[in-house]
Amino acid sequence: MGDFIASTVFAYGGYRPPNATNVIDKIDSRWSYQTGMFESGVDYVELELPRAAFPELESWLRKAFGEPAHPVAWTARGTAYGAYDSRQIGVRIQFSVGDEKTKCQVFRDVSR
């Protein structure tokens, strides 16, 4: 699944920052995805994983793209959210964990 995220980022015009790690582990989890486009013309890909996969996803993203612009913030309910900004890696990546699922969304930057 990590290869799918990386190829989506690159296809959307994103890049890895110079401080990213070259050694990236596989994410070993079941997952599904959907694609779409907002009315504004922004393409996106949304991946869904089991809730338990969040730590593995967060670790993979940090290795692949460095520290997120919006570090993971946990709520009292046990949900969390983090994000990479398009100024940082050329696309926006949002990742979160809710009551039942982990999600990772990649958005094309239409301003470039």
C-alpha positions as CSV (number, residue, x, y, z in Angstrom):
1,M,0.0,0.0,0.0
2,G,2.9,2.4,0.6
3,D,3.9,2.1,-3.0
4,F,0.3,3.1,-4.0
5,I,0.4,6.2,-1.8
6,A,3.8,7.2,-3.1
7,S,2.8,6.7,-6.8
8,T,-0.4,8.7,-6.2
9,V,1.7,11.6,-4.6
10,F,4.1,11.6,-7.6
11,A,1.2,11.3,-10.2
12,Y,-0.4,14.3,-8.6
13,G,2.8,16.3,-8.9
14,G,4.1,15.8,-5.4
15,Y,7.7,15.0,-4.3
16,R,9.7,13.7,-1.4
17,P,11.6,16.3,0.6
18,P,15.4,16.1,0.9
19,N,15.2,15.0,4.6
20,A,13.0,12.0,3.8
21,T,14.3,8.5,4.6
22,N,15.3,6.2,1.7
23,V,14.5,3.1,3.7
24,I,10.8,2.7,3.8
25,D,9.0,-0.3,5.3
26,K,5.9,-1.9,3.8
27,I,2.6,-1.3,5.3
28,D,1.2,-4.7,5.9
29,S,-2.6,-4.1,6.2
30,R,-5.7,-4.7,4.2
31,W,-6.9,-1.5,2.5
32,S,-9.3,-0.1,-0.1
33,Y,-9.4,3.1,-1.9
34,Q,-11.7,5.4,-3.9
35,T,-11.0,8.3,-6.2
36,G,-13.0,11.4,-6.8
37,M,-13.1,15.1,-7.7
38,F,-14.5,18.0,-5.8
39,E,-16.6,20.6,-7.6
40,S,-13.6,22.9,-7.3
41,G,-11.7,20.5,-9.6
42,V,-9.4,19.0,-7.0
43,D,-8.7,15.3,-7.6
44,Y,-8.3,13.1,-4.6
45,V,-7.6,9.5,-3.6
46,E,-8.9,8.2,-0.2
47,L,-7.6,5.1,1.3
48,E,-9.3,3.2,4.2
49,L,-7.5,0.9,6.5
50,P,-8.4,-0.8,9.8
51,R,-8.2,1.4,12.9
52,A,-5.2,-0.5,14.2
53,A,-3.1,0.4,11.1
54,F,-2.9,4.1,12.1
55,P,0.6,3.9,13.9
56,E,2.0,2.0,10.9
57,L,0.6,4.5,8.4
58,E,1.9,7.5,10.4
59,S,5.3,6.0,10.7
60,W,5.4,5.2,7.0
61,L,4.4,8.8,6.1
62,R,7.1,10.3,8.3
63,K,9.7,8.1,6.7
64,A,8.5,8.9,3.2
65,F,7.7,12.6,3.6
66,G,9.3,13.8,6.8
67,E,7.5,15.5,9.6
68,P,3.9,16.6,8.8
69,A,3.1,20.3,8.7
70,H,0.2,19.6,11.1
71,P,1.5,17.0,13.6
72,V,-0.9,14.4,14.8
73,A,-3.2,15.7,17.4
74,W,-5.2,13.2,19.6
75,T,-8.6,13.9,21.1
76,A,-9.9,12.6,24.4
77,R,-12.1,10.2,22.4
78,G,-9.1,8.5,20.9
79,T,-9.3,9.9,17.4
80,A,-6.5,11.7,15.7
81,Y,-5.6,13.9,12.6
82,G,-2.4,15.0,10.9
83,A,-1.6,16.5,7.5
84,Y,1.2,17.4,5.0
85,D,0.8,20.7,3.2
86,S,1.2,21.2,-0.5
87,R,3.9,23.8,0.1
88,Q,5.8,21.0,1.9
89,I,5.6,18.1,-0.6
90,G,3.6,19.4,-3.6
91,V,0.3,17.8,-2.6
92,R,-1.8,17.7,0.5
93,I,-2.0,14.5,2.5
94,Q,-4.5,14.2,5.4
95,F,-4.5,11.1,7.6
96,S,-6.7,10.3,10.5
97,V,-8.1,7.6,12.7
98,G,-11.7,7.5,13.9
99,D,-13.7,5.1,16.0
100,E,-13.5,2.3,13.4
101,K,-11.2,3.2,10.5
102,T,-7.9,4.8,9.5
103,K,-8.0,7.1,6.5
104,C,-5.4,8.6,4.2
105,Q,-6.4,11.2,1.6
106,V,-4.1,12.6,-1.1
107,F,-5.2,15.8,-2.8
108,R,-3.8,17.3,-6.0
109,D,-2.7,20.9,-5.6
110,V,-4.5,22.8,-8.4
111,S,-2.8,26.1,-7.6
112,R,0.4,24.9,-9.3
